[in-house]
Amino acid sequence: MLLPRFYAILDAGYFSDPTALFVTAEALVAAGCRLIQYRNKSSNVRQMLDDGRELRRRLGAGVKLIMNDRADLCIAADFDGMHAGQEDLSPEGARRIVGPDRWVGVSTHNPEQLRQADATSADYLAIGPVFATNSKANPDPVVGLDGVRRARELTRKPLVAIGGITRFNARSVIDAGADSVAVISDLLPDPCKSAEEFLRVLG
């Protein structure tokens, strides 16, 4: 699989209502973003499914959509894959639900977790937080660029770096060995301009 270098994460908690989330998603796509994860840690299942289906309808088939945590909603919303954290469904459990053709990604935060995830059927692995981040209430310890380099040594799977990544440090993360950078907070408040700058920096 070939991961786009720019991986946008839309966290519903950052938006006042679903419409604002959809408008941001459309702006990202207009700027050239082709990989978006929908993350929602607070709404009920019905809201998540409604949001997912509306994202799919608005963005079309040219954008890879990834559902955070929920393999069942990945199927129901016709997403292209799902992403699991360390406390979520296992990669193999997710694979049994989503099947062989959808992507499965998994978060890792240290070399041992990465080794374990590398032995699964996960399509890509995420490592982080690379830098300090405010996107999680209780973030794992920062791994730094050395953590990205170590992760690169431990897997041949596509590697996504996440955590505190901005337009100003993204290139250094790619140079350390990541195939893609996942971005949350630095997409706001001007997502189109931000995405364009990320894509320019990342080449």
C-alpha positions in Angstrom: 0.0 0.0 0.0 1.1 3.6 -0.6 0.2 6.1 2.1 -0.2 9.7 1.2 2.4 11.8 3.1 -0.3 14.0 4.6 -2.9 12.3 6.9 -5.5 14.6 8.2 -7.4 13.7 11.4 -10.8 15.3 12.0 -11.6 15.2 15.7 -15.2 15.9 16.2 -14.4 17.4 19.6 -12.7 20.4 17.9 -15.9 21.4 16.0 -19.0 23.2 17.3 -21.3 21.1 15.2 -21.1 18.4 12.4 -21.6 21.0 9.6 -18.3 22.7 10.7 -16.6 19.4 10.5 -18.0 18.7 7.0 -16.9 22.1 5.7 -13.4 21.6 7.1 -13.3 18.2 5.4 -14.3 19.7 2.1 -11.7 22.4 2.4 -8.9 19.8 3.1 -9.9 17.8 0.0 -10.0 21.0 -2.1 -6.5 21.7 -1.0 -5.4 18.2 -2.1 -5.7 16.0 1.0 -6.5 12.4 0.0 -6.5 10.6 3.4 -8.7 11.6 6.3 -9.5 9.9 9.6 -12.8 10.6 11.4 -12.3 10.6 15.2 -15.1 11.0 17.7 -14.6 10.1 21.4 -17.7 11.7 22.8 -20.8 11.3 20.6 -23.2 8.4 20.5 -23.0 5.7 17.8 -25.9 7.2 15.8 -24.2 10.6 15.5 -20.9 8.9 14.5 -22.6 6.9 11.8 -24.5 9.9 10.5 -21.3 11.9 10.4 -19.5 9.1 8.7 -22.1 8.6 6.0 -22.2 12.3 5.3 -18.4 12.5 5.0 -18.5 9.7 2.5 -21.3 11.3 0.5 -19.6 14.7 0.4 -16.1 13.6 -0.3 -16.7 10.9 -2.8 -14.6 7.9 -3.7 -11.4 9.8 -4.4 -10.6 10.3 -0.7 -9.5 7.5 1.6 -11.7 7.7 4.8 -10.5 6.0 8.0 -12.8 5.4 11.0 -11.2 5.7 14.4 -11.8 2.8 16.8 -15.0 1.4 15.3 -14.7 -1.4 12.8 -18.5 -1.8 12.7 -19.0 1.8 11.8 -16.2 1.6 9.2 -18.4 -1.0 7.4 -21.7 0.8 8.0 -20.4 4.2 6.7 -18.6 2.6 3.8 -15.2 3.8 4.9 -11.9 2.6 3.4 -10.4 1.4 6.7 -10.2 1.7 10.5 -7.6 2.8 13.0 -7.2 1.1 16.4 -5.5 2.3 19.5 -3.8 0.2 22.1 -6.9 -0.1 24.1 -9.2 -0.7 21.2 -10.0 -3.8 19.1 -6.9 -5.8 18.2 -5.7 -5.6 14.6 -6.7 -9.2 14.0 -10.1 -8.5 15.5 -10.5 -5.5 13.3 -9.4 -7.5 10.2 -12.1 -10.1 10.9 -14.7 -7.4 10.7 -13.5 -5.2 7.9 -12.2 -7.9 5.7 -9.0 -8.2 3.6 -9.5 -5.2 1.4 -10.0 -2.3 3.8 -7.0 -0.8 5.6 -6.3 -1.5 9.3 -4.0 0.9 11.1 -2.8 0.6 14.7 -1.3 3.1 17.2 2.0 2.3 18.9 3.9 4.3 21.5 7.1 2.3 22.1 9.3 -0.3 20.4 7.7 -3.3 22.0 4.2 -2.2 20.9 5.5 -1.6 17.5 7.1 -5.0 17.3 3.8 -6.7 18.3 1.8 -4.7 15.8 4.3 -5.4 13.1 3.6 -9.1 13.5 -0.2 -8.6 12.8 -2.0 -8.1 9.6 -2.2 -4.3 10.1 -1.6 -2.4 6.9 0.2 0.6 8.6 1.6 1.4 12.0 1.5 4.8 13.8 4.2 5.9 16.2 3.8 8.8 18.6 3.5 11.2 20.1 6.5 12.5 18.3 6.3 15.9 20.0 4.2 17.3 22.9 0.5 17.3 22.0 -2.7 18.7 23.4 -5.0 16.4 21.3 -5.2 13.8 24.0 -6.1 14.2 27.7 -3.5 11.7 28.9 -0.9 11.4 26.1 1.8 8.8 26.1 5.4 9.9 26.6 6.9 11.8 23.7 9.1 9.6 21.5 10.9 12.3 19.5 12.5 12.0 16.2 14.8 9.3 17.6 11.6 7.3 18.3 10.6 7.6 14.7 14.0 6.5 13.5 13.8 3.5 15.8 10.4 2.6 14.6 11.6 2.8 11.0 14.3 0.2 11.9 11.7 -2.1 13.4 9.2 -2.4 10.5 8.9 -2.4 6.8 5.2 -1.5 7.0 4.1 2.0 6.1 4.8 4.2 9.2 2.6 7.1 10.3 4.0 9.7 12.7 1.6 11.5 15.0 1.6 14.0 17.9 2.4 17.7 17.8 3.3 17.7 14.1 3.1 21.1 12.5 4.0 22.6 9.1 7.3 23.7 10.7 8.5 20.3 11.9 6.7 17.9 9.5 9.6 17.6 7.1 12.0 16.6 9.9 9.6 13.7 10.7 9.6 12.4 7.1 13.4 12.7 7.1 13.5 10.6 10.2 11.8 7.8 8.4 8.0 8.3 8.6 6.0 7.7 5.4 3.2 9.9 6.5 2.4 12.6 9.1 -0.9 12.7 10.9 -2.1 16.1 11.8 -5.0 17.3 14.0 -4.7 20.7 15.7 -2.4 22.4 13.1 -5.2 22.0 10.5 -7.2 24.8 12.3 -8.4 27.5 12.0 -7.7 27.7 8.2 -7.7 24.1 7.0 -7.3 24.8 3.3 -4.3 27.0 3.7 -2.8 24.7 6.3 -3.3 21.6 4.1 -1.7 23.4 1.1 1.3 24.3 3.2 1.7 20.8 4.5 1.5 19.3 1.0 4.1 21.8 -0.2 6.5 21.1 2.7 6.0 17.3 2.4 6.5 17.3 -1.4 
